[in-house]
Amino acid sequence: MADLKLREVALNEQERRQKAAEQVRKIEEKSSPEAERQAAERRATALEATKAREERTRQKASDRIDLQQNEASNAAAAAGKDQGAKQRAQARADKQAASAKEAQIYKDKQQEAQERKAAREQRLREQTKPAAKPLPAPG
């Protein structure tokens, strides 16, 4: 039994030494120039990636602001175009109304002229006085 106990103690001692050696090896690997260079490269890469993300974020914010400004100016332009279209439509309607009014005035004048002509012809027919004698021929 004591022999078994001694073997167990020896085995445990060997395992502790192996673990300690492994720890020392890991510490040496971490502090080696190659590991430090790789860590520096990783930090530099991470820093570049962070800067790139920040730049993309700033660019997107700028694009959003530009888009909002464009939307506002487009809305104003569309409102201006809509207003212009309404004014042109109103002008066309006014012109058509004026045209219709002028046509009615023309029609009324034609009617009055026709009535005057008919009245004149009626007066001439009703006139009992004979027509004047023709002028003597030159001679």
matplotlib code that plots the C-alpha trace (Angstrom):
import matplotlib.pyplot as plt

x = [0.0, 2.8, 4.4, 1.1, 1.1, 4.7, 3.9, 0.8, 2.9, 5.6, 3.0, 1.4, 4.8, 5.5, 2.2, 2.8, 6.3, 4.8, 2.1, 4.7, 6.9, 3.9, 3.0, 6.6, 6.6, 3.3, 4.7, 7.8, 5.7, 3.7, 6.7, 8.6, 9.4, 7.4, 4.3, 4.7, 5.0, 1.8, 0.0, 1.1, -0.1, -3.5, -3.8, -2.8, -5.3, -8.0, -7.3, -7.5, -10.8, -12.2, -11.1, -12.7, -16.0, -16.0, -15.4, -18.2, -20.5, -19.5, -20.1, -23.5, -24.5, -23.4, -25.3, -28.4, -28.2, -27.6, -30.6, -32.8, -31.8, -32.4, -35.8, -36.6, -35.5, -37.2, -40.4, -40.1, -39.4, -42.4, -44.6, -43.3, -44.0, -47.5, -48.2, -47.0, -49.2, -52.2, -51.5, -51.2, -54.4, -56.1, -54.8, -56.1, -59.5, -59.6, -58.6, -61.3, -63.9, -62.7, -62.9, -66.4, -67.4, -65.9, -67.6, -70.9, -70.3, -69.4, -72.6, -74.7, -73.1, -73.9, -77.4, -77.8, -76.3, -78.7, -81.6, -80.6, -80.2, -83.7, -85.2, -83.5, -84.8, -88.3, -88.2, -87.1, -89.9, -92.4, -91.2, -93.9, -91.9, -90.7, -87.0, -85.4, -85.0, -81.7, -79.3, -79.2, -76.6, -73.7, -73.8]
y = [0.0, 2.4, 1.5, 2.5, 5.7, 6.5, 5.8, 8.1, 10.9, 10.4, 10.5, 13.6, 15.2, 14.4, 15.9, 19.1, 19.4, 18.9, 21.5, 23.9, 23.3, 23.8, 27.1, 28.3, 27.4, 29.3, 32.3, 32.2, 31.9, 34.9, 37.0, 35.9, 38.6, 36.7, 36.7, 40.3, 41.1, 39.1, 40.9, 44.3, 43.3, 42.2, 45.5, 47.5, 45.5, 46.0, 49.7, 50.0, 48.1, 50.4, 53.5, 52.1, 51.4, 54.9, 56.3, 54.3, 55.4, 59.1, 58.6, 57.0, 59.9, 62.3, 60.4, 60.4, 64.2, 64.7, 62.5, 64.3, 67.7, 66.3, 65.0, 68.4, 70.2, 67.7, 68.2, 71.9, 71.5, 69.2, 71.7, 74.4, 72.3, 71.4, 75.1, 76.0, 73.3, 74.6, 78.2, 76.9, 75.0, 78.1, 80.2, 77.7, 77.7, 81.5, 81.6, 79.2, 81.1, 84.4, 82.6, 81.4, 84.9, 86.5, 83.9, 84.8, 88.6, 87.9, 85.8, 88.6, 91.3, 89.1, 88.7, 92.5, 93.1, 90.6, 92.2, 95.7, 94.4, 92.9, 96.0, 98.2, 95.9, 96.0, 99.8, 99.9, 97.6, 99.7, 102.9, 104.2, 106.9, 105.9, 105.8, 108.9, 109.4, 108.6, 111.4, 112.6, 111.1, 113.4, 114.5]
z = [0.0, 0.8, -2.5, -4.3, -2.3, -3.4, -7.0, -6.8, -5.2, -7.9, -10.7, -9.2, -9.0, -12.6, -13.7, -11.8, -13.4, -16.9, -16.2, -14.9, -18.0, -20.3, -18.5, -18.8, -22.5, -23.0, -21.2, -23.4, -26.6, -25.5, -24.8, -27.9, -30.6, -33.2, -30.9, -30.1, -33.8, -34.6, -31.8, -33.1, -36.6, -35.2, -33.3, -36.5, -38.5, -35.9, -35.8, -39.6, -39.6, -36.9, -38.9, -42.1, -40.2, -38.8, -42.2, -43.7, -40.9, -41.6, -45.3, -44.7, -42.5, -45.1, -47.8, -45.6, -45.1, -48.8, -49.6, -47.2, -48.7, -52.2, -51.2, -49.8, -52.9, -55.1, -53.1, -53.5, -57.3, -57.6, -55.8, -58.1, -61.2, -59.8, -59.2, -62.7, -64.2, -62.2, -63.5, -67.1, -66.7, -65.3, -68.1, -70.7, -68.9, -68.9, -72.6, -73.5, -71.5, -73.2, -76.5, -75.9, -74.7, -77.9, -80.0, -78.4, -78.9, -82.6, -83.0, -81.3, -83.7, -86.7, -85.5, -85.0, -88.5, -90.0, -88.2, -89.4, -92.9, -92.8, -91.3, -94.0, -96.7, -95.2, -95.1, -98.7, -99.8, -97.8, -99.3, -101.7, -103.2, -106.7, -107.4, -108.8, -112.5, -113.9, -114.7, -118.3, -120.5, -121.3, -124.6]

ax = plt.figure().add_subplot(projection="3d")
ax.plot(x, y, z, "-o")
ax.set_aspect("equal")
plt.show()
